Amino acid sequence: MNAMNTFNNYEIKILGLVRAQYPRASEIMLTDVIEHIGDEGQYKAFIDAMDFLLKEGFLDYQHSMFGKQLYSAVTLTQKGLSIS
């Protein structure tokens, strides 16, 4: 799977995880999303996908921990709700 496909798949998976908990806040962990723990490319794709969803206003969160491996109090914004 190429990097763009991995990134897109992670975006879809992240949005699905948050949508399943809506309207309650979620915790998104690296291990909930990536397939192979320790794979640097997958780790980077996860961070990039989360950063993109947050920057573009699809998600909101309280804070991240452990080098962005855990995001707490993640919620869909109105924009995120409209596409999920």
Buried (B, 14 or more C-beta within 10 A) or exposed (E): EEEEEBBBBBBEBBBEBBBEBEEEBBBBBBEEBBEEEEEEEBBEBBBBBBEBBBEEEBBBBEEBEEEEBBBBEBBBBEEBBEEB
